[in-house]
Amino acid sequence: MKQVRLYRAFAILPLLLLAIPLSNFILGSFSAFDRTNLGRSSLWHVVHLLCVPSANIGLPLPPCLTVQDESGGKSGWAYLKVGNSHILTIPTSRTSGIESPSVMNNSLPNLWDIAWEGRKYLPGFNNGTLRREQIALAINSSIGRSQDQLHIHTSCIRPDVVAIIQKEAPGVTSEWRYMYDDIDGNYYKIKSIEAEDLKDFNIFYELPRSIRLSQSRMAKQTLVVVAATLPNGKNGFYLLNDQAMGKNIGYGEGLLDTSCSAR
């Protein structure tokens, strides 16, 4: 068994030698992807050339945390740590982003629930110092993102964003409506779902059907999922949606506090 593992390690060594320099960029900050020669494909190459091969020999290398194989005809996925309080959930199949047809054709697992489960890697989650209401997920539009490999961010939500949402909360229902107050100059749409987790909710499908049926419109969307205690006292989530237009690039990630400084 050890000989087989050693053989596999040597077999993938050339790939690892190509990918490890890329991983060094990630350990600093996510924006560092832009400084690699592979540009908007850097993230894909890290997953494809580093995470999957190293996991196959039982030696997952940083920044890869967990890699799940393809199962039941659905893509595999991986967790990447790109900051002390910043986790990415990424399909291991080539998937450009929110506009990809695979988002809607059932070939991907529920990446939102997987991203929610990824909160276990955030500092303070396991010892209770990081509260459920401080955690959020986000995906950027095709314009707002720096990488053309679908990825969902798991981190903390900015305290000022929480304050705005709490102000809106009494009037938020399971139907989309525009928020009364802007966030960073943009008026997001908001709705709520009552649930402990996201196992029964593929957040992509929460967007209106007219948007989901149009690849060009999907490309402009950004989604943010904020864990919360709803006004009825039950656990749930607030969903925020905005669309890239003009100077607004659809950058929902900007609502996150990726340092979890308020923890």
N, C-alpha and C positions, 0 to 999 in steps of 0.2 A: 504493500500500500504506500509506504514511504517512497519507494522507488518510482511508482506511478506519479505521485505528487511532485517529486523532484523533476521527473521528465517533463511534466506539464509546465512547471515553473520555467525551465530552460526554453521550452517551446514558445512561450509568450514573452520571453525576455525582450526581444526587439520592440514589441509593442509597448511594453512598460517603459523602456528607455525613451521612447518618443513621447509618452503621455506624462511621465513624472514631472518634467519641467513645467507643463501646463498646470499641474496640480499646485505647484509652488506659488503660482499667481493667485490661485483661489484662496489660499490660506491667509493672504493679506486682506483682500476685500473683493466683493463680487464684481465691482467695476473694473477690476484688473483684467478681466477677460478681454476687454477692449484693447489691451496693450499687447496681446499675443498676435502672432502673424496670421493666425487662423480666424481672427475677427469674430464675426457673429456665429461661427461654427465651433468655437473653442469649447463650449460646454458640451456639445455633442461628442467631440473627440475625447474629452475627459471621461464621459460615461462609457463610450464605446471602446476606447483603447485602454482605459485604466480600471474603471469600476468593475465592469463585467469580467474581463480576463482575470483580474486579481481575485475576485470573489470565486471564480470557477476553481481556483486551486486552494481555496480556503484561507487566503491571505489578503483580505480587503485592505487597500492602502488609502491613506488620507488623500483627499477629503471625503472619500467614500465611507459611509457608515454602515449601510445595509443595502444589499442587492437582492431582489426577488426575481426568480426566473419567470419566464413566460408560462402561463397556466390557463388551461381551458380556452385556448384560442385568443387570449388577451395578452397584451404586451406585458413584459416585466417592468419593474420600476426600481429606482434607487433613491436613497437619501444621501445628500451631500451636505457637509457642514462648511459654510462659506463665511462664517463669523462666529464669535463666541455665542451669540444668541440669534443665529440666523441659519435656518435649515431650508434646503431646496428638495422638493419631491419631483422626480423626473422620470418619464417613461424611458425604457431602454431601447425602444424602437424609434426610428427616425420620425419625429413629429414636430413640425415647425413651431406651432403655438396655438393660441386660442382659436384661430381660424382654420386649423387643420381638419379635414373631413373625418379623421379618425376620432375626433372629439365627439362626433355625433353618430358614428356608425357602430358603436358598441364594441370596438376593438381594443379599447383601453379599459383598465380597471377603474374603479371610482377613486381617482387621484385626489379628490378633495377629502374624502374620508381618510385616505392614507396620509395626506398632508396634516390632517388634524391629529392623527395618531403620532405623527412625528414630533409633536410638542414634548414628548418624553425626553428629547435630547436638549431641550432648553434648560439652562441653569436655573435651579430653584423649583423646577416642576416636581421632582421626586421628593423633595423635602417640604413641600407645601408653601414655600415662600413666594412662588409665582402662582397667582390666582387665575382661575379659569377665565375671568373677565378681562384679563390683561393680554390674552392671546388672540392673534388674528392671522388670517391667511390672505394672500393676494396673488393675482396674476395681472400682468400688464398687457396693453394692446400691442399690436405688431409694431406700432410707431414708438411706443413708450419703452419697449424692451431693448436690451442690448444683445440678446442671444436668440438665435433662431432654432432653439430646441425647447419645447414646451417645459415650463417649470413653474411650480407653485411655491411661493415664499411662506414659510412659517416663522413667525417672530412675535414681538409684542406690538400692541396698538399704541399710538401716541395718546397721552393723557388728554390733550386738548380735543382730539377727535372723539374720545369717549364722552367728554363733557357735552359736545354738540349732539351726539347721538342720544344721550340721556335726556336732553332738552326736547328732542323730537319724539322720544319713545312713546308717550301716551297716545299719540295719533298714528303710530305705525301699525300696519296690519299685514296680512299675508299677501296683499296686493301691492304692486309697485306704485310709488308716488314720488314726486320730487321733494327733496328736503327743503325746508324753509330757509335754513342758513347755509351759506357756502362753506366749503373746506378748501383752503388755499385758492380761493377765487372760482372754484368750480362747484356747480350744483349737482350733487349726486342724486340718483334715485335710490330709494330704500324700501325694504320689506323685511318681515321677520318670519322665522320658522321656529316652531317649538319642538326641540329635540335635545337629547343629551349628547348625541354625536351626529355624524353625517353619513352613517351607513345607508340610510334610506333616501339620501338626497345627493344626486349628482348636480352640483351647483350650476354647471353649464346649462342644464335643462330648465333651470329656473328663469332663464332669460326668455322674453317673449318669443313665440314661435316665428313671428315675422323676421326677427333678427337671426334666429338659429338657422333659418332656411337660406340665408344669404351669406356666402363666405366673405364677401367684401365688407358687409356690415359687422360680422363677427370679428374680423380683423381689427376693428376700431374699438372693441369693447375692453374695459378693464373691470375686474370684479374683486371685491374685498369682502371677506367673511369675518365678522367680529363676534366672538363668544360673549354671551351676556346672560344676566338674570332678567327675564322679561318682567313687565309691570305686574303680571299675575303671580310672580314669585317663582315661576318655573324656569328651568334652564332652556336656553335657546340660542339663536344666532341672529344677528342683523346682517343682511346682505346689502351691499352698496354697489351700485353700477354706474359707470360713466362712459362716455364715448369720446374718442379722440376727434377733435375738431378745432381747426385754427391753431392757436397757441397751446391749447389743451392737448397734450400728447397721450392721454389715457394712461396715467402713471399711478395706479392704485397702490403700488409698493411704497409710494411716498407717504402714505398714511401710517406706515409702520414705524416703530421705534426699534431698529434692529440692534440697538445696544441694550434694550430693556432697562433703560436708565431709571425708570420709575419703580422698579422692582424693590 
